Every structure is written in C-alpha cells, then in structure tokens.
C-alpha cells in the first residue's frame, strides 16, 4: 500500500512540475509566469519529496528530504515576491491589466 501512495505522490508531483514548465512557456507576462513558476512547482516538489520519504528507511535521508522541502517552501514565495517587485519597478508589468494596484 505504501508503494502505491508513494508512486501516486511521485506521479502527481512530476505532473505538477510539468504543468509549471508549460506555464512558464505559455503565459504572456512576468506576473503570470512567476505564478506558474512557484505555485505548482512548490507543491510538485513537496509531493515528490513525500513520495521519496515514503520509500526511504534511513533517518539521515529523511532529515535531508525534510530540509529540502522546508527550504523549497520558504524560498520559493520570497523569490517570487522579489521577482514580481523587480519586474514592477522596471516597468515590465502592464498596469492596465491589473485589477488592483497597491504599489501605485
């Protein structure tokens, strides 16, 4: 049963990473590409790490897997925020397409 759950997590995580990659190629502007790069990619990597953790028996490896997941969840939103702010300040964001502009 653990093998089935681990396999499902791995496949779903890989699918979300694929969706994130497709979103990076297909979305038109910086803000939507930033969204595609962080939201499904973060969940995808966490699912892959959960699937891996279910199959590993070594405590040292589990610690590294947990640290990688925490690092991903902490750094991806901060990096996306910084990219969004830099793009906004550099004028790469179409302000007319924004529903709400808190930085104006």
Biopython code that builds the backbone (N, CA, C, O; Angstrom):
import numpy as np
from Bio.PDB.StructureBuilder import StructureBuilder

atoms = [
    (1, "UNK", "N", (0.817, -1.206, 0.000)),
    (1, "UNK", "CA", (0.000, 0.000, 0.000)),
    (1, "UNK", "C", (0.864, 1.276, 0.000)),
    (1, "UNK", "O", (0.529, 2.265, -0.651)),
    (2, "UNK", "N", (1.976, 1.229, 0.741)),
    (2, "UNK", "CA", (2.875, 2.385, 0.790)),
    (2, "UNK", "C", (3.466, 2.648, -0.593)),
    (2, "UNK", "O", (3.653, 3.801, -0.982)),
    (3, "UNK", "N", (3.757, 1.585, -1.330)),
    (3, "UNK", "CA", (4.312, 1.751, -2.678)),
    (3, "UNK", "C", (3.343, 2.476, -3.601)),
    (3, "UNK", "O", (3.757, 3.297, -4.419)),
    (4, "UNK", "N", (2.057, 2.176, -3.472)),
    (4, "UNK", "CA", (1.039, 2.814, -4.312)),
    (4, "UNK", "C", (0.922, 4.293, -3.961)),
    (4, "UNK", "O", (0.841, 5.138, -4.853)),
    (5, "UNK", "N", (0.913, 4.609, -2.682)),
    (5, "UNK", "CA", (0.824, 6.015, -2.253)),
    (5, "UNK", "C", (2.068, 6.783, -2.682)),
    (5, "UNK", "O", (1.970, 7.909, -3.171)),
    (6, "UNK", "N", (3.244, 6.170, -2.498)),
    (6, "UNK", "CA", (4.495, 6.825, -2.908)),
    (6, "UNK", "C", (4.516, 7.045, -4.415)),
    (6, "UNK", "O", (4.921, 8.109, -4.883)),
    (7, "UNK", "N", (4.083, 6.046, -5.172)),
    (7, "UNK", "CA", (4.037, 6.198, -6.635)),
    (7, "UNK", "C", (3.073, 7.279, -7.071)),
    (7, "UNK", "O", (3.360, 8.045, -7.991)),
    (8, "UNK", "N", (1.921, 7.342, -6.405)),
    (8, "UNK", "CA", (0.943, 8.382, -6.741)),
    (8, "UNK", "C", (1.496, 9.772, -6.437)),
    (8, "UNK", "O", (1.295, 10.707, -7.212)),
    (9, "UNK", "N", (2.191, 9.905, -5.311)),
    (9, "UNK", "CA", (2.798, 11.202, -4.974)),
    (9, "UNK", "C", (3.862, 11.589, -5.993)),
    (9, "UNK", "O", (3.942, 12.746, -6.408)),
    (10, "UNK", "N", (4.677, 10.621, -6.393)),
    (10, "UNK", "CA", (5.722, 10.901, -7.377)),
    (10, "UNK", "C", (5.128, 11.308, -8.722)),
    (10, "UNK", "O", (5.597, 12.261, -9.344)),
    (11, "UNK", "N", (4.105, 10.596, -9.170)),
    (11, "UNK", "CA", (3.498, 10.907, -10.471)),
    (11, "UNK", "C", (2.777, 12.249, -10.426)),
    (11, "UNK", "O", (2.901, 13.048, -11.355)),
    (12, "UNK", "N", (2.027, 12.504, -9.359)),
    (12, "UNK", "CA", (1.324, 13.784, -9.246)),
    (12, "UNK", "C", (2.304, 14.949, -9.124)),
    (12, "UNK", "O", (2.082, 16.009, -9.707)),
    (13, "UNK", "N", (3.387, 14.758, -8.370)),
    (13, "UNK", "CA", (4.405, 15.803, -8.249)),
    (13, "UNK", "C", (5.091, 16.089, -9.569)),
    (13, "UNK", "O", (5.345, 17.244, -9.908)),
    (14, "UNK", "N", (5.392, 15.026, -10.319)),
    (14, "UNK", "CA", (6.007, 15.216, -11.637)),
    (14, "UNK", "C", (5.046, 15.911, -12.589)),
    (14, "UNK", "O", (5.463, 16.741, -13.397)),
    (15, "UNK", "N", (3.766, 15.579, -12.500)),
    (15, "UNK", "CA", (2.765, 16.232, -13.344)),
    (15, "UNK", "C", (2.671, 17.725, -13.023)),
    (15, "UNK", "O", (2.583, 18.551, -13.933)),
    (16, "UNK", "N", (2.689, 18.071, -11.742)),
    (16, "UNK", "CA", (2.632, 19.487, -11.374)),
    (16, "UNK", "C", (3.888, 20.233, -11.820)),
    (16, "UNK", "O", (3.805, 21.396, -12.217)),
    (17, "UNK", "N", (5.031, 19.592, -11.760)),
    (17, "UNK", "CA", (6.249, 20.219, -12.271)),
    (17, "UNK", "C", (6.163, 20.427, -13.782)),
    (17, "UNK", "O", (6.631, 21.441, -14.301)),
    (18, "UNK", "N", (5.567, 19.469, -14.483)),
    (18, "UNK", "CA", (5.357, 19.618, -15.924)),
    (18, "UNK", "C", (4.408, 20.775, -16.221)),
    (18, "UNK", "O", (4.654, 21.562, -17.135)),
    (19, "UNK", "N", (3.335, 20.880, -15.460)),
    (19, "UNK", "CA", (2.381, 21.987, -15.636)),
    (19, "UNK", "C", (3.072, 23.327, -15.394)),
    (19, "UNK", "O", (2.823, 24.295, -16.113)),
    (20, "UNK", "N", (3.937, 23.382, -14.386)),
    (20, "UNK", "CA", (4.683, 24.620, -14.118)),
    (20, "UNK", "C", (5.590, 24.973, -15.290)),
    (20, "UNK", "O", (5.680, 26.139, -15.672)),
    (21, "UNK", "N", (6.253, 23.991, -15.855)),
    (21, "UNK", "CA", (7.115, 24.244, -17.013)),
    (21, "UNK", "C", (6.337, 24.715, -18.224)),
    (21, "UNK", "O", (6.775, 25.618, -18.936)),
    (22, "UNK", "N", (5.183, 24.106, -18.460)),
    (22, "UNK", "CA", (4.334, 24.535, -19.581)),
    (22, "UNK", "C", (3.838, 25.956, -19.350)),
    (22, "UNK", "O", (3.780, 26.755, -20.285)),
    (23, "UNK", "N", (3.481, 26.272, -18.105)),
    (23, "UNK", "CA", (3.025, 27.619, -17.780)),
    (23, "UNK", "C", (4.099, 28.665, -18.012)),
    (23, "UNK", "O", (3.803, 29.775, -18.454)),
    (24, "UNK", "N", (5.342, 28.319, -17.718)),
    (24, "UNK", "CA", (6.444, 29.262, -17.964)),
    (24, "UNK", "C", (6.590, 29.580, -19.443)),
    (24, "UNK", "O", (6.942, 30.700, -19.812)),
    (25, "UNK", "N", (6.323, 28.609, -20.274)),
    (25, "UNK", "CA", (6.473, 28.816, -21.718)),
    (25, "UNK", "C", (5.263, 29.533, -22.308)),
    (25, "UNK", "O", (5.414, 30.370, -23.198)),
    (26, "UNK", "N", (4.083, 29.217, -21.828)),
    (26, "UNK", "CA", (2.869, 29.699, -22.479)),
    (26, "UNK", "C", (2.308, 31.013, -21.940)),
    (26, "UNK", "O", (1.649, 31.742, -22.682)),
    (27, "UNK", "N", (2.550, 31.330, -20.687)),
    (27, "UNK", "CA", (1.960, 32.545, -20.128)),
    (27, "UNK", "C", (2.638, 33.786, -20.695)),
    (27, "UNK", "O", (3.832, 33.754, -20.992)),
    (28, "UNK", "N", (1.886, 34.887, -20.851)),
    (28, "UNK", "CA", (2.393, 36.035, -21.601)),
    (28, "UNK", "C", (3.271, 37.018, -20.833)),
    (28, "UNK", "O", (4.172, 37.614, -21.423)),
    (29, "UNK", "N", (3.037, 37.205, -19.538)),
    (29, "UNK", "CA", (3.761, 38.266, -18.851)),
    (29, "UNK", "C", (4.474, 37.748, -17.602)),
    (29, "UNK", "O", (4.353, 36.579, -17.236)),
    (30, "UNK", "N", (5.208, 38.635, -16.970)),
    (30, "UNK", "CA", (6.067, 38.265, -15.847)),
    (30, "UNK", "C", (5.265, 37.750, -14.661)),
    (30, "UNK", "O", (5.644, 36.749, -14.054)),
    (31, "UNK", "N", (4.183, 38.402, -14.325)),
    (31, "UNK", "CA", (3.438, 38.025, -13.129)),
    (31, "UNK", "C", (2.780, 36.656, -13.264)),
    (31, "UNK", "O", (2.778, 35.881, -12.308)),
    (32, "UNK", "N", (2.226, 36.348, -14.423)),
    (32, "UNK", "CA", (1.614, 35.033, -14.593)),
    (32, "UNK", "C", (2.677, 33.943, -14.688)),
    (32, "UNK", "O", (2.460, 32.828, -14.213)),
    (33, "UNK", "N", (3.805, 34.245, -15.286)),
    (33, "UNK", "CA", (4.903, 33.272, -15.331)),
    (33, "UNK", "C", (5.468, 33.032, -13.935)),
    (33, "UNK", "O", (5.835, 31.908, -13.592)),
    (34, "UNK", "N", (5.536, 34.078, -13.144)),
    (34, "UNK", "CA", (6.007, 33.939, -11.773)),
    (34, "UNK", "C", (5.065, 33.041, -10.979)),
    (34, "UNK", "O", (5.514, 32.214, -10.185)),
    (35, "UNK", "N", (3.777, 33.200, -11.189)),
    (35, "UNK", "CA", (2.787, 32.358, -10.523)),
    (35, "UNK", "C", (2.973, 30.903, -10.932)),
    (35, "UNK", "O", (2.934, 30.007, -10.089)),
    (36, "UNK", "N", (3.173, 30.669, -12.218)),
    (36, "UNK", "CA", (3.360, 29.306, -12.713)),
    (36, "UNK", "C", (4.657, 28.699, -12.200)),
    (36, "UNK", "O", (4.744, 27.485, -12.016)),
    (37, "UNK", "N", (5.643, 29.514, -11.972)),
    (37, "UNK", "CA", (6.932, 29.000, -11.517)),
    (37, "UNK", "C", (6.916, 28.644, -10.040)),
    (37, "UNK", "O", (7.725, 27.821, -9.612)),
    (38, "UNK", "N", (6.036, 29.226, -9.247)),
    (38, "UNK", "CA", (6.086, 28.992, -7.805)),
    (38, "UNK", "C", (4.979, 28.091, -7.283)),
    (38, "UNK", "O", (5.259, 27.165, -6.521)),
    (39, "UNK", "N", (3.746, 28.327, -7.663)),
    (39, "UNK", "CA", (2.642, 27.581, -7.053)),
    (39, "UNK", "C", (2.670, 26.095, -7.372)),
    (39, "UNK", "O", (2.825, 25.293, -6.451)),
    (40, "UNK", "N", (2.528, 25.684, -8.625)),
    (40, "UNK", "CA", (2.527, 24.235, -8.868)),
    (40, "UNK", "C", (3.896, 23.603, -8.671)),
    (40, "UNK", "O", (3.983, 22.425, -8.325)),
    (41, "UNK", "N", (4.959, 24.355, -8.883)),
    (41, "UNK", "CA", (6.298, 23.795, -8.711)),
    (41, "UNK", "C", (6.562, 23.480, -7.244)),
    (41, "UNK", "O", (7.141, 22.438, -6.935)),
    (42, "UNK", "N", (6.149, 24.359, -6.339)),
    (42, "UNK", "CA", (6.364, 24.106, -4.915)),
    (42, "UNK", "C", (5.586, 22.883, -4.454)),
    (42, "UNK", "O", (6.130, 22.022, -3.762)),
    (43, "UNK", "N", (4.331, 22.804, -4.828)),
    (43, "UNK", "CA", (3.535, 21.635, -4.457)),
    (43, "UNK", "C", (4.073, 20.375, -5.118)),
    (43, "UNK", "O", (4.075, 19.306, -4.508)),
    (44, "UNK", "N", (4.527, 20.493, -6.355)),
    (44, "UNK", "CA", (5.080, 19.345, -7.063)),
    (44, "UNK", "C", (6.327, 18.803, -6.390)),
    (44, "UNK", "O", (6.467, 17.591, -6.231)),
    (45, "UNK", "N", (7.235, 19.685, -5.993)),
    (45, "UNK", "CA", (8.463, 19.208, -5.352)),
    (45, "UNK", "C", (8.160, 18.620, -3.981)),
    (45, "UNK", "O", (8.810, 17.660, -3.569)),
    (46, "UNK", "N", (7.192, 19.174, -3.271)),
    (46, "UNK", "CA", (6.825, 18.616, -1.968)),
    (46, "UNK", "C", (6.209, 17.220, -2.146)),
    (46, "UNK", "O", (6.500, 16.319, -1.359)),
    (47, "UNK", "N", (5.377, 17.033, -3.152)),
    (47, "UNK", "CA", (4.808, 15.709, -3.407)),
    (47, "UNK", "C", (5.885, 14.697, -3.800)),
    (47, "UNK", "O", (5.843, 13.546, -3.366)),
    (48, "UNK", "N", (6.828, 15.114, -4.602)),
    (48, "UNK", "CA", (7.936, 14.213, -4.965)),
    (48, "UNK", "C", (8.743, 13.850, -3.721)),
    (48, "UNK", "O", (9.134, 12.695, -3.551)),
    (49, "UNK", "N", (8.991, 14.814, -2.862)),
    (49, "UNK", "CA", (9.745, 14.535, -1.640)),
    (49, "UNK", "C", (8.963, 13.637, -0.688)),
    (49, "UNK", "O", (9.560, 12.798, -0.014)),
    (50, "UNK", "N", (7.641, 13.792, -0.616)),
    (50, "UNK", "CA", (6.825, 12.901, 0.203)),
    (50, "UNK", "C", (6.878, 11.482, -0.348)),
    (50, "UNK", "O", (7.030, 10.524, 0.410)),
    (51, "UNK", "N", (6.754, 11.346, -1.659)),
    (51, "UNK", "CA", (6.858, 10.025, -2.272)),
    (51, "UNK", "C", (8.208, 9.391, -2.012)),
    (51, "UNK", "O", (8.292, 8.188, -1.769)),
    (52, "UNK", "N", (9.259, 10.182, -2.059)),
    (52, "UNK", "CA", (10.596, 9.676, -1.768)),
    (52, "UNK", "C", (10.732, 9.300, -0.301)),
    (52, "UNK", "O", (11.328, 8.273, 0.023)),
    (53, "UNK", "N", (10.188, 10.119, 0.584)),
    (53, "UNK", "CA", (10.284, 9.849, 2.022)),
    (53, "UNK", "C", (9.545, 8.567, 2.402)),
    (53, "UNK", "O", (9.950, 7.873, 3.335)),
    (54, "UNK", "N", (8.477, 8.252, 1.694)),
    (54, "UNK", "CA", (7.747, 7.022, 1.992)),
    (54, "UNK", "C", (8.544, 5.776, 1.629)),
    (54, "UNK", "O", (8.295, 4.700, 2.175)),
    (55, "UNK", "N", (9.482, 5.909, 0.731)),
    (55, "UNK", "CA", (10.266, 4.749, 0.279)),
    (55, "UNK", "C", (11.625, 4.621, 0.963)),
    (55, "UNK", "O", (12.260, 3.571, 0.868)),
    (56, "UNK", "N", (12.081, 5.661, 1.647)),
    (56, "UNK", "CA", (13.413, 5.658, 2.263)),
    (56, "UNK", "C", (13.288, 5.213, 3.720)),
    (56, "UNK", "O", (12.358, 5.609, 4.423)),
    (57, "UNK", "N", (14.234, 4.386, 4.162)),
    (57, "UNK", "CA", (14.221, 3.900, 5.543)),
    (57, "UNK", "C", (15.251, 4.582, 6.433)),
    (57, "UNK", "O", (15.161, 4.488, 7.658)),
    (58, "UNK", "N", (16.206, 5.252, 5.857)),
    (58, "UNK", "CA", (17.294, 5.873, 6.601)),
    (58, "UNK", "C", (16.852, 7.209, 7.206)),
    (58, "UNK", "O", (16.306, 8.062, 6.506)),
    (59, "UNK", "N", (17.090, 7.383, 8.509)),
    (59, "UNK", "CA", (16.696, 8.634, 9.174)),
    (59, "UNK", "C", (17.487, 9.836, 8.672)),
    (59, "UNK", "O", (16.952, 10.942, 8.591)),
    (60, "UNK", "N", (18.724, 9.632, 8.342)),
    (60, "UNK", "CA", (19.534, 10.729, 7.809)),
    (60, "UNK", "C", (18.992, 11.233, 6.488)),
    (60, "UNK", "O", (18.970, 12.438, 6.240)),
    (61, "UNK", "N", (18.556, 10.317, 5.638)),
    (61, "UNK", "CA", (17.973, 10.710, 4.355)),
    (61, "UNK", "C", (16.630, 11.407, 4.567)),
    (61, "UNK", "O", (16.303, 12.355, 3.854)),
    (62, "UNK", "N", (15.856, 10.942, 5.540)),
    (62, "UNK", "CA", (14.573, 11.601, 5.836)),
    (62, "UNK", "C", (14.784, 13.033, 6.321)),
    (62, "UNK", "O", (14.007, 13.930, 5.994)),
    (63, "UNK", "N", (15.835, 13.234, 7.097)),
    (63, "UNK", "CA", (16.149, 14.586, 7.562)),
    (63, "UNK", "C", (16.507, 15.497, 6.387)),
    (63, "UNK", "O", (16.058, 16.642, 6.331)),
    (64, "UNK", "N", (17.301, 15.001, 5.465)),
    (64, "UNK", "CA", (17.658, 15.800, 4.289)),
    (64, "UNK", "C", (16.436, 16.081, 3.408)),
    (64, "UNK", "O", (16.307, 17.173, 2.854)),
    (65, "UNK", "N", (15.550, 15.104, 3.281)),
    (65, "UNK", "CA", (14.327, 15.303, 2.498)),
    (65, "UNK", "C", (13.460, 16.367, 3.150)),
    (65, "UNK", "O", (12.923, 17.237, 2.463)),
    (66, "UNK", "N", (13.318, 16.307, 4.463)),
    (66, "UNK", "CA", (12.516, 17.316, 5.174)),
    (66, "UNK", "C", (13.136, 18.702, 5.032)),
    (66, "UNK", "O", (12.419, 19.680, 4.821)),
    (67, "UNK", "N", (14.456, 18.796, 5.144)),
    (67, "UNK", "CA", (15.131, 20.093, 4.981)),
    (67, "UNK", "C", (14.955, 20.642, 3.569)),
    (67, "UNK", "O", (14.757, 21.844, 3.392)),
    (68, "UNK", "N", (15.026, 19.774, 2.568)),
    (68, "UNK", "CA", (14.822, 20.226, 1.187)),
    (68, "UNK", "C", (13.401, 20.745, 0.993)),
    (68, "UNK", "O", (13.201, 21.757, 0.321)),
    (69, "UNK", "N", (12.417, 20.071, 1.568)),
    (69, "UNK", "CA", (11.030, 20.532, 1.461)),
    (69, "UNK", "C", (10.805, 21.860, 2.160)),
    (69, "UNK", "O", (10.148, 22.749, 1.619)),
    (70, "UNK", "N", (11.343, 21.994, 3.348)),
    (70, "UNK", "CA", (11.201, 23.254, 4.089)),
    (70, "UNK", "C", (11.893, 24.388, 3.351)),
    (70, "UNK", "O", (11.343, 25.482, 3.231)),
    (71, "UNK", "N", (13.094, 24.130, 2.858)),
    (71, "UNK", "CA", (13.836, 25.148, 2.114)),
    (71, "UNK", "C", (13.055, 25.589, 0.880)),
    (71, "UNK", "O", (13.008, 26.780, 0.572)),
    (72, "UNK", "N", (12.449, 24.652, 0.179)),
    (72, "UNK", "CA", (11.661, 24.980, -1.013)),
    (72, "UNK", "C", (10.452, 25.837, -0.646)),
    (72, "UNK", "O", (10.163, 26.828, -1.316)),
    (73, "UNK", "N", (9.752, 25.456, 0.411)),
    (73, "UNK", "CA", (8.550, 26.192, 0.802)),
    (73, "UNK", "C", (8.858, 27.579, 1.357)),
    (73, "UNK", "O", (8.009, 28.470, 1.305)),
    (74, "UNK", "N", (10.057, 27.766, 1.884)),
    (74, "UNK", "CA", (10.422, 29.076, 2.425)),
    (74, "UNK", "C", (10.969, 29.995, 1.337)),
    (74, "UNK", "O", (10.646, 31.183, 1.310)),
    (75, "UNK", "N", (11.788, 29.460, 0.446)),
    (75, "UNK", "CA", (12.465, 30.328, -0.515)),
    (75, "UNK", "C", (11.658, 30.645, -1.768)),
    (75, "UNK", "O", (11.814, 31.732, -2.324)),
    (76, "UNK", "N", (10.812, 29.746, -2.229)),
    (76, "UNK", "CA", (10.076, 29.991, -3.482)),
    (76, "UNK", "C", (9.140, 31.206, -3.391)),
    (76, "UNK", "O", (9.156, 32.030, -4.304)),
    (77, "UNK", "N", (8.325, 31.357, -2.334)),
    (77, "UNK", "CA", (7.476, 32.555, -2.272)),
    (77, "UNK", "C", (8.268, 33.855, -2.148)),
    (77, "UNK", "O", (7.879, 34.873, -2.721)),
    (78, "UNK", "N", (9.364, 33.828, -1.411)),
    (78, "UNK", "CA", (10.182, 35.033, -1.256)),
    (78, "UNK", "C", (10.825, 35.407, -2.590)),
    (78, "UNK", "O", (10.851, 36.580, -2.962)),
    (79, "UNK", "N", (11.335, 34.424, -3.298)),
    (79, "UNK", "CA", (11.944, 34.688, -4.604)),
    (79, "UNK", "C", (10.910, 35.211, -5.594)),
    (79, "UNK", "O", (11.197, 36.131, -6.360)),
    (80, "UNK", "N", (9.715, 34.636, -5.586)),
    (80, "UNK", "CA", (8.659, 35.110, -6.478)),
    (80, "UNK", "C", (8.259, 36.542, -6.148)),
    (80, "UNK", "O", (8.001, 37.344, -7.046)),
    (81, "UNK", "N", (8.211, 36.854, -4.877)),
    (81, "UNK", "CA", (7.872, 38.220, -4.467)),
    (81, "UNK", "C", (8.936, 39.207, -4.950)),
    (81, "UNK", "O", (8.607, 40.286, -5.444)),
    (82, "UNK", "N", (10.184, 38.845, -4.810)),
    (82, "UNK", "CA", (11.268, 39.721, -5.249)),
    (82, "UNK", "C", (11.280, 39.890, -6.769)),
    (82, "UNK", "O", (11.523, 40.989, -7.268)),
    (83, "UNK", "N", (11.020, 38.820, -7.500)),
    (83, "UNK", "CA", (10.950, 38.915, -8.962)),
    (83, "UNK", "C", (9.787, 39.808, -9.380)),
    (83, "UNK", "O", (9.923, 40.628, -10.288)),
    (84, "UNK", "N", (8.652, 39.649, -8.720)),
    (84, "UNK", "CA", (7.491, 40.484, -9.031)),
    (84, "UNK", "C", (7.741, 41.957, -8.749)),
    (84, "UNK", "O", (7.378, 42.818, -9.550)),
    (85, "UNK", "N", (8.359, 42.244, -7.612)),
    (85, "UNK", "CA", (8.673, 43.639, -7.281)),
    (85, "UNK", "C", (9.670, 44.238, -8.267)),
    (85, "UNK", "O", (9.520, 45.384, -8.691)),
    (86, "UNK", "N", (10.688, 43.458, -8.628)),
    (86, "UNK", "CA", (11.686, 43.958, -9.574)),
    (86, "UNK", "C", (11.063, 44.199, -10.943)),
    (86, "UNK", "O", (11.373, 45.197, -11.593)),
    (87, "UNK", "N", (10.196, 43.308, -11.385)),
    (87, "UNK", "CA", (9.532, 43.483, -12.675)),
    (87, "UNK", "C", (8.610, 44.690, -12.646)),
    (87, "UNK", "O", (8.522, 45.435, -13.622)),
    (88, "UNK", "N", (7.925, 44.882, -11.528)),
    (88, "UNK", "CA", (7.029, 46.033, -11.405)),
    (88, "UNK", "C", (7.820, 47.337, -11.433)),
    (88, "UNK", "O", (7.430, 48.285, -12.115)),
    (89, "UNK", "N", (8.915, 47.387, -10.705)),
    (89, "UNK", "CA", (9.729, 48.602, -10.659)),
    (89, "UNK", "C", (10.434, 48.887, -11.979)),
    (89, "UNK", "O", (10.671, 50.047, -12.317)),
    (90, "UNK", "N", (10.767, 47.850, -12.717)),
    (90, "UNK", "CA", (11.453, 48.029, -14.003)),
    (90, "UNK", "C", (10.475, 48.354, -15.125)),
    (90, "UNK", "O", (10.898, 48.646, -16.243)),
    (91, "UNK", "N", (9.181, 48.308, -14.845)),
    (91, "UNK", "CA", (8.190, 48.656, -15.854)),
    (91, "UNK", "C", (7.812, 47.526, -16.789)),
    (91, "UNK", "O", (7.295, 47.772, -17.879)),
    (92, "UNK", "N", (8.060, 46.297, -16.384)),
    (92, "UNK", "CA", (7.718, 45.152, -17.229)),
    (92, "UNK", "C", (6.311, 44.624, -16.982)),
    (92, "UNK", "O", (5.928, 43.600, -17.546)),
    (93, "UNK", "N", (5.542, 45.308, -16.150)),
    (93, "UNK", "CA", (4.178, 44.891, -15.826)),
    (93, "UNK", "C", (3.206, 45.879, -16.453)),
    (93, "UNK", "O", (3.355, 47.091, -16.295)),
    (94, "UNK", "N", (2.216, 45.365, -17.160)),
    (94, "UNK", "CA", (1.171, 46.192, -17.756)),
    (94, "UNK", "C", (0.192, 46.578, -16.656)),
    (94, "UNK", "O", (-0.639, 45.771, -16.239)),
    (95, "UNK", "N", (0.296, 47.795, -16.200)),
    (95, "UNK", "CA", (-0.548, 48.247, -15.081)),
    (95, "UNK", "C", (-2.022, 48.301, -15.431)),
    (95, "UNK", "O", (-2.867, 48.219, -14.541)),
    (96, "UNK", "N", (-2.346, 48.437, -16.699)),
    (96, "UNK", "CA", (-3.753, 48.481, -17.113)),
    (96, "UNK", "C", (-4.435, 47.126, -16.940)),
    (96, "UNK", "O", (-5.654, 47.067, -16.783)),
    (97, "UNK", "N", (-3.671, 46.049, -16.968)),
    (97, "UNK", "CA", (-4.260, 44.716, -16.837)),
    (97, "UNK", "C", (-4.442, 44.288, -15.386)),
    (97, "UNK", "O", (-5.039, 43.245, -15.119)),
    (98, "UNK", "N", (-3.932, 45.086, -14.444)),
    (98, "UNK", "CA", (-4.059, 44.741, -13.030)),
    (98, "UNK", "C", (-5.441, 45.113, -12.517)),
    (98, "UNK", "O", (-5.948, 46.195, -12.815)),
    (99, "UNK", "N", (-6.047, 44.227, -11.752)),
    (99, "UNK", "CA", (-7.345, 44.524, -11.145)),
    (99, "UNK", "C", (-7.180, 45.501, -9.979)),
    (99, "UNK", "O", (-8.055, 46.328, -9.725)),
    (100, "UNK", "N", (-6.062, 45.398, -9.281)),
    (100, "UNK", "CA", (-5.792, 46.269, -8.144)),
    (100, "UNK", "C", (-4.293, 46.544, -8.096)),
    (100, "UNK", "O", (-3.486, 45.618, -8.182)),
    (101, "UNK", "N", (-3.929, 47.794, -7.963)),
    (101, "UNK", "CA", (-2.526, 48.189, -7.947)),
    (101, "UNK", "C", (-2.200, 48.843, -6.605)),
    (101, "UNK", "O", (-2.402, 50.044, -6.427)),
    (102, "UNK", "N", (-1.703, 48.062, -5.683)),
    (102, "UNK", "CA", (-1.376, 48.576, -4.343)),
    (102, "UNK", "C", (-0.089, 49.389, -4.334)),
    (102, "UNK", "O", (0.150, 50.144, -3.391)),
    (103, "UNK", "N", (0.733, 49.256, -5.346)),
    (103, "UNK", "CA", (2.010, 49.966, -5.374)),
    (103, "UNK", "C", (1.945, 51.295, -6.111)),
    (103, "UNK", "O", (2.951, 51.999, -6.200)),
    (104, "UNK", "N", (0.795, 51.645, -6.634)),
    (104, "UNK", "CA", (0.671, 52.896, -7.392)),
    (104, "UNK", "C", (0.652, 54.101, -6.476)),
    (104, "UNK", "O", (0.553, 55.234, -6.949)),
]
sb = StructureBuilder()
sb.init_structure("model")
sb.init_model(0)
sb.init_chain("A")
sb.init_seg("    ")
for serial, (resi, resn, name, xyz) in enumerate(atoms, 1):
    if name == "N":
        sb.init_residue(resn, " ", resi, " ")
    sb.init_atom(name, np.array(xyz, "f"), 0.0, 1.0, " ", f" {name:<3s}", serial, name[0])
structure = sb.get_structure()
